[in-house]
Amino acid sequence: MQRLIVSLALVTLITGTGLAESKPDQIVPIWPDSPPAWVAPDLPERDTTEADGRTVAGRRVIRLGNVSTPELHIYQPKSESSDTAVLICPGGGYNILAWDLEGTEIAEWLRGLGITAIVVKYRVPSRNSDPMWLAPVQDIQRGLSLVGSGAIEGVAPKQIGLLGFSAGGNAAARTATASERHYEPVDDTDQSDLSPDFSVLVYPAWLVERDSPSQLIEEIQVTDRTPPMFFAHAFDDRVSCMSSVTLFSELQKRGIASSLHVFASGGHGFGGRDAASPTDAWRGLCESWMREQGFVE
């Protein structure tokens, strides 16, 4: 199959301290034409953060809204080519994408470990769609297919991971446990395997029944083919840590080597920033787990 070749693009984003440049090595469209049908926004894509918006670790967060053109933003490691690629799914309640906090900043961390990091700019808002997770999961599944099939120039990993935050963690968990493709195949790329080799879920949202938090929602089915997972959550998170605890419990029952960390405090939406909180430790713990599992050399 002819490889997709996309020229280097430079995305310049406004931050609270001036201009910050996010420089992916490639930006690849996820769909060859229009994405599958959904309720698309009428407004143009933009950073929706207000001047007095919530900060994390003393810095503002880019809240990217009205995303109707899904893309893969690819960050290659500075050293030689990587055997591992990780697709990053920012959170944002299926309303926006926490683009830097849970996207580009995480990509920079991963490529510093020698991993090819790929931020998935999936479609939002999707809350008016039914179900609201469908368009994001379609974009992530298609992204997995592009990476796994070798369709992207210079990206040929031997193993692929998913890393998702909050709603992005919900979408990543749905993708990692999916038994079917949630869209009709559009080309030969979609013949590749659907499943990632591992998943990292950071404060994943809405994975358990509201009235029975020890029970996973019906759509999340753990099987012997479910990949190993790493979880990071705070006990005082307004989004219940039981999403992580219950899914980890089901993985443990099947002997799928996974790692669970529930910190005493840290709240929700800490991303990868150091905020003098117990949750600051999650990246180091995750790196150790990935090395132990052989996902990082």
Summary of the structure (lengths in Angstrom):
residues: 297
radius of gyration: 17.7
end to end distance: 29.8
largest distance: 49.9
contacts: 1013
relative contact order: 0.13
helix: 23%
strand: 26%
